[in-house]
Amino acid sequence: MKCLVTGGAGFIGSNLVDALVARGDAVSVVDDLSTGSKANINPKAVFYRESINNDLAKIFAKENPHTVFHEAAQINVRKSIADPLSDARTNVLGTINLLEACRKADVKKIVYSSSGGACYGEPSGKTDENHLVNPLAPYGASKYAAEKYLFIYSKLYGLDYTILRYANVYGPRQDPKGEAGVIAIFFNKLKSNQPITVNGDGKQTRDYVFVQDVVEANLLAAGKKTGSRIFNAGTGKKTSVNELIDFAQQVSGKKFAQVNYGPAIAGEVKHICLDCSLAKKELGWQAKTSINDGLEKTWEWTNKTTG
Ligand SMILES: NC(=O)c1ccc[n+]([C@@H]2O[C@H](COP(=O)([O-])OP(=O)(O)OC[C@H]3O[C@@H](n4cnc5c(N)ncnc54)[C@H](O)[C@@H]3O)[C@@H](O)[C@H]2O)c1
């Protein structure tokens, strides 16, 4: 199948590109390399260094993709607060621009990477897809606005979509300099024998899902005519930052130089864990990787990389 992956030079996108190439798809990548890296891109994919905000007509005419996986985004929550216009430019306007290209090129399916953590805010009760969407930062609002445009394009033009609302994704190629990937940050600090600072008391919990599981969810979503649906993609298991510190030390066999506790980030969600029973029922998808196995694979990768 012919696929186009936006953000295919980034953490999740590049892992997805590898899986698509491995199963024999013809893959093209659109990425402006604003946070992604050329080194991440599978050499068998055709690479276009281009912003999703620019005219994509020539690329779509040349590649004629059947399915588009939309991973490109501004993903930094703090940056979205500091510069909400720039966040919306990429995440909202860039998505609309992409949808226009999809419509004109008669793309059959789009799989969109949304964010459970950013959309649900501080959840109350069961965090399934029916939970109130209540973003606490511009990033969540822009990711959610893009979801709504997908809905509109499906109604107006029959563009089939699947939205995956990821939990906290971790694994090989996550940027330790970004603010989103606490596991990448911790492993990088362990590797370079540096202290860590935890925001708050470390009792905050998250649902950490391994990148290969999220890739699998994308492949299953693309292969099914889901009738334009939204699915959570997490593990349904919560892990606190303090537990992560213990796990990271166990897996690496190293100790952090020092663990400091700083002030909690204002507005940060205290606890979130996604209910993913709908994805299991409708997509036949379930996260398979235990936190221990995922951390081992991530540590192995961290050790192999330089810097
Ligand atoms: N990492 C997570 O835990 C997580 C959780 C929920 C949702 N998501 C979503 O998953 C997707 C991928 O995230 P990631 O963690 O791999 O981030 P990432 O920063 O590694 O990847 C994003 C990619 O998009 C590219 N990009 C950014 N702006 C662009 C533009 N205007 N035009 C073209 N390319 C552009 C970047 O260069 C980068 O390669 C994003 O949509 C993000 O919102 C990630």
The ligand as a Gaussian input file, in Angstrom:
#p B3LYP/6-31G(d) Opt

LIG

0 1
 N        5.211000      11.335000      22.528000
 C        4.067000      11.227000      23.182000
 O        4.034000      10.787000      24.345000
 C        2.770000      11.617000      22.520000
 C        1.586000      11.495000      23.258000
 C        0.386000      11.850000      22.664000
 C        0.361000      12.267000      21.342000
 N        1.515000      12.398000      20.650000
 C        1.425000      12.848000      19.262000
 O        2.188000      11.961000      18.456000
 C        2.738000      12.658000      17.341000
 C        4.230000      12.383000      17.238000
 O        4.867000      12.843000      18.419000
 P        6.386000      12.533000      18.755000
 O        6.468000      12.290000      20.201000
 O        6.914000      11.518000      17.798000
 O        7.041000      13.957000      18.475000
 P        8.316000      14.375000      17.610000
 O        8.575000      15.819000      17.914000
 O        9.424000      13.409000      17.804000
 O        7.771000      14.222000      16.130000
 C        7.052000      15.234000      15.475000
 C        7.638000      15.368000      14.084000
 O        6.869000      16.355000      13.379000
 C        7.789000      17.185000      12.657000
 N        7.118000      18.480000      12.460000
 C        6.801000      19.415000      13.390000
 N        6.206000      20.460000      12.793000
 C        6.139000      20.181000      11.460000
 C        5.612000      20.867000      10.326000
 N        5.063000      22.073000      10.422000
 N        5.711000      20.269000       9.120000
 C        6.275000      19.042000       8.988000
 N        6.791000      18.341000      10.031000
 C        6.704000      18.906000      11.247000
 C        9.022000      17.272000      13.538000
 O       10.180000      17.654000      12.827000
 C        9.103000      15.848000      14.074000
 O        9.869000      15.021000      13.235000
 C        2.379000      14.132000      17.550000
 O        1.263000      14.416000      16.764000
 C        2.027000      14.223000      19.012000
 O        1.100000      15.257000      19.275000
 C        2.726000      12.082000      21.206000

